[in-house]
């Protein structure tokens, strides 16, 4: 019974891989690029009012906390 359950589970993993293919890898790669860009923006100290406004536009929670 346990062997059958493992075989069924393995079949579902194979089926999932066939349906989704590499979509998860592509999605995670895009998310990594986006996260790096946001991290760079957030950790860059603004040197002008325009920079402060851009940072506040990026982080709506900060904008609400300051108003």
MDAnalysis code that builds the backbone (N, CA, C; Angstrom):
import MDAnalysis as mda
import numpy as np

u = mda.Universe.empty(201, n_residues=67, atom_resindex=np.repeat(np.arange(67), 3), trajectory=True)
u.add_TopologyAttr("name", ["N", "CA", "C"] * 67)
u.add_TopologyAttr("resid", np.arange(1, 68))
u.add_TopologyAttr("resname", ["UNK", "UNK", "UNK", "UNK", "UNK", "UNK", "UNK", "UNK", "UNK", "UNK", "UNK", "UNK", "UNK", "UNK", "UNK", "UNK", "UNK", "UNK", "UNK", "UNK", "UNK", "UNK", "UNK", "UNK", "UNK", "UNK", "UNK", "UNK", "UNK", "UNK", "UNK", "UNK", "UNK", "UNK", "UNK", "UNK", "UNK", "UNK", "UNK", "UNK", "UNK", "UNK", "UNK", "UNK", "UNK", "UNK", "UNK", "UNK", "UNK", "UNK", "UNK", "UNK", "UNK", "UNK", "UNK", "UNK", "UNK", "UNK", "UNK", "UNK", "UNK", "UNK", "UNK", "UNK", "UNK", "UNK", "UNK"])
u.atoms.positions = np.array([
    [0.821, -1.186, 0.000],
    [0.000, 0.000, 0.000],
    [0.873, 1.260, 0.000],
    [1.923, 1.247, 0.807],
    [2.833, 2.394, 0.877],
    [3.567, 2.599, -0.450],
    [3.964, 1.501, -1.053],
    [4.656, 1.590, -2.339],
    [3.725, 2.167, -3.413],
    [2.464, 1.777, -3.379],
    [1.491, 2.318, -4.338],
    [1.296, 3.820, -4.140],
    [1.230, 4.246, -2.876],
    [1.074, 5.666, -2.584],
    [2.279, 6.449, -3.079],
    [3.484, 5.913, -2.881],
    [4.693, 6.582, -3.370],
    [4.723, 6.636, -4.887],
    [4.281, 5.563, -5.529],
    [4.234, 5.542, -6.994],
    [3.231, 6.569, -7.514],
    [2.066, 6.659, -6.844],
    [1.066, 7.653, -7.253],
    [1.601, 9.070, -7.068],
    [2.281, 9.294, -5.953],
    [2.849, 10.611, -5.696],
    [3.904, 10.960, -6.739],
    [4.751, 10.017, -7.055],
    [5.785, 10.251, -8.071],
    [5.143, 10.548, -9.428],
    [4.065, 9.846, -9.742],
    [3.356, 10.095, -11.005],
    [2.786, 11.506, -11.034],
    [2.276, 11.972, -9.889],
    [1.748, 13.341, -9.820],
    [2.863, 14.361, -10.007],
    [4.042, 14.108, -9.439],
    [5.178, 15.011, -9.640],
    [5.566, 15.083, -11.110],
    [5.587, 13.955, -11.767],
    [5.923, 13.912, -13.193],
    [4.857, 14.662, -13.999],
    [3.591, 14.434, -13.662],
    [2.492, 15.109, -14.363],
    [2.591, 16.619, -14.162],
    [2.876, 17.042, -12.953],
    [3.007, 18.469, -12.664],
    [4.139, 19.081, -13.480],
    [5.267, 18.373, -13.551],
    [6.419, 18.852, -14.320],
    [6.065, 18.971, -15.801],
    [5.296, 18.023, -16.313],
    [4.894, 18.076, -17.718],
    [3.978, 19.267, -17.989],
    [3.089, 19.565, -17.060],
    [2.135, 20.656, -17.252],
    [2.822, 22.004, -17.084],
    [3.590, 22.153, -16.009],
    [4.199, 23.443, -15.709],
    [5.526, 23.678, -16.412],
    [6.226, 22.607, -16.701],
    [7.531, 22.751, -17.348],
    [8.464, 23.577, -16.488],
    [9.101, 24.552, -17.088],
    [10.053, 25.391, -16.371],
    [9.450, 26.728, -15.956],
    [8.127, 26.803, -15.915],
    [7.501, 28.087, -15.600],
    [7.896, 28.600, -14.218],
    [8.038, 27.700, -13.245],
    [8.429, 28.149, -11.915],
    [9.840, 28.738, -11.924],
    [10.751, 28.091, -12.653],
    [12.119, 28.611, -12.736],
    [12.129, 29.998, -13.367],
    [11.341, 30.182, -14.410],
    [11.268, 31.476, -15.090],
    [10.650, 32.516, -14.161],
    [9.588, 32.133, -13.456],
    [8.930, 33.049, -12.536],
    [9.882, 33.464, -11.414],
    [10.575, 32.500, -10.828],
    [11.495, 32.827, -9.732],
    [12.664, 33.673, -10.220],
    [13.125, 33.442, -11.425],
    [14.207, 34.265, -11.976],
    [13.738, 35.709, -12.140],
    [12.510, 35.893, -12.627],
    [11.957, 37.248, -12.777],
    [11.778, 37.900, -11.412],
    [11.314, 37.140, -10.436],
    [11.138, 37.687, -9.092],
    [12.482, 38.092, -8.485],
    [13.533, 37.298, -8.745],
    [14.862, 37.639, -8.233],
    [15.355, 38.955, -8.813],
    [15.149, 39.156, -10.112],
    [15.567, 40.395, -10.759],
    [14.795, 41.575, -10.168],
    [13.498, 41.394, -9.983],
    [12.671, 42.453, -9.416],
    [13.106, 42.772, -7.980],
    [13.360, 41.744, -7.193],
    [13.778, 41.942, -5.803],
    [15.101, 42.683, -5.733],
    [16.042, 42.315, -6.602],
    [17.332, 43.009, -6.620],
    [17.148, 44.491, -6.963],
    [16.288, 44.785, -7.910],
    [16.056, 46.176, -8.304],
    [15.415, 46.961, -7.157],
    [14.443, 46.367, -6.489],
    [13.798, 47.047, -5.366],
    [14.784, 47.229, -4.221],
    [15.567, 46.203, -3.926],
    [16.572, 46.316, -2.860],
    [17.558, 47.441, -3.143],
    [17.998, 47.529, -4.384],
    [18.941, 48.591, -4.747],
    [18.307, 49.963, -4.545],
    [17.049, 50.100, -4.931],
    [16.355, 51.377, -4.792],
    [16.161, 51.722, -3.314],
    [15.736, 50.765, -2.515],
    [15.441, 51.017, -1.108],
    [16.707, 51.337, -0.319],
    [17.793, 50.671, -0.634],
    [19.025, 50.867, 0.140],
    [19.881, 52.017, -0.370],
    [19.437, 52.701, -1.421],
    [20.144, 53.869, -1.917],
    [19.604, 55.094, -1.186],
    [20.478, 55.821, -0.527],
    [20.069, 57.005, 0.227],
    [19.727, 58.123, -0.745],
    [18.506, 58.677, -0.644],
    [18.130, 59.764, -1.543],
    [18.955, 61.023, -1.263],
    [19.318, 61.722, -2.324],
    [20.103, 62.953, -2.178],
    [19.326, 64.185, -2.608],
    [18.064, 63.994, -2.947],
    [17.234, 65.126, -3.357],
    [15.797, 64.868, -2.926],
    [14.995, 65.885, -2.989],
    [13.570, 65.730, -2.687],
    [12.927, 64.769, -3.678],
    [13.333, 64.847, -4.932],
    [12.788, 63.929, -5.942],
    [13.110, 62.483, -5.565],
    [14.297, 62.261, -5.049],
    [14.677, 60.912, -4.608],
    [13.849, 60.446, -3.429],
    [13.583, 61.342, -2.480],
    [12.743, 61.002, -1.330],
    [11.330, 60.666, -1.800],
    [10.797, 61.469, -2.708],
    [9.452, 61.215, -3.220],
    [9.381, 59.890, -3.976],
    [10.416, 59.584, -4.737],
    [10.452, 58.303, -5.460],
    [10.472, 57.141, -4.479],
    [11.232, 57.291, -3.393],
    [11.287, 56.238, -2.381],
    [9.934, 56.081, -1.700],
    [9.290, 57.188, -1.389],
    [7.972, 57.124, -0.768],
    [6.928, 56.545, -1.715],
    [7.060, 56.820, -2.996],
    [6.148, 56.251, -3.989],
    [6.331, 54.740, -4.069],
    [7.560, 54.293, -3.876],
    [7.860, 52.866, -3.925],
    [7.297, 52.147, -2.706],
    [7.258, 52.821, -1.583],
    [6.835, 52.196, -0.325],
    [5.594, 52.903, 0.219],
    [4.407, 52.495, -0.220],
    [3.180, 53.161, 0.227],
    [2.989, 53.139, 1.745],
    [3.509, 52.094, 2.417],
    [3.369, 52.052, 3.865],
    [4.102, 53.220, 4.512],
    [5.264, 53.581, 3.981],
    [6.007, 54.713, 4.514],
    [5.255, 56.014, 4.260],
    [4.656, 56.123, 3.090],
    [3.927, 57.345, 2.756],
    [2.746, 57.537, 3.720],
    [2.018, 56.463, 4.041],
    [0.895, 56.560, 4.965],
    [1.371, 56.901, 6.371],
    [2.521, 56.368, 6.784],
    [3.030, 56.607, 8.137],
    [3.482, 58.041, 8.318],
    [3.893, 58.708, 7.236],
    [4.401, 60.073, 7.364],
    [3.310, 61.126, 7.177],
    [2.130, 60.731, 6.743],
    [1.095, 61.745, 6.506],
    [0.130, 61.858, 7.661],
])
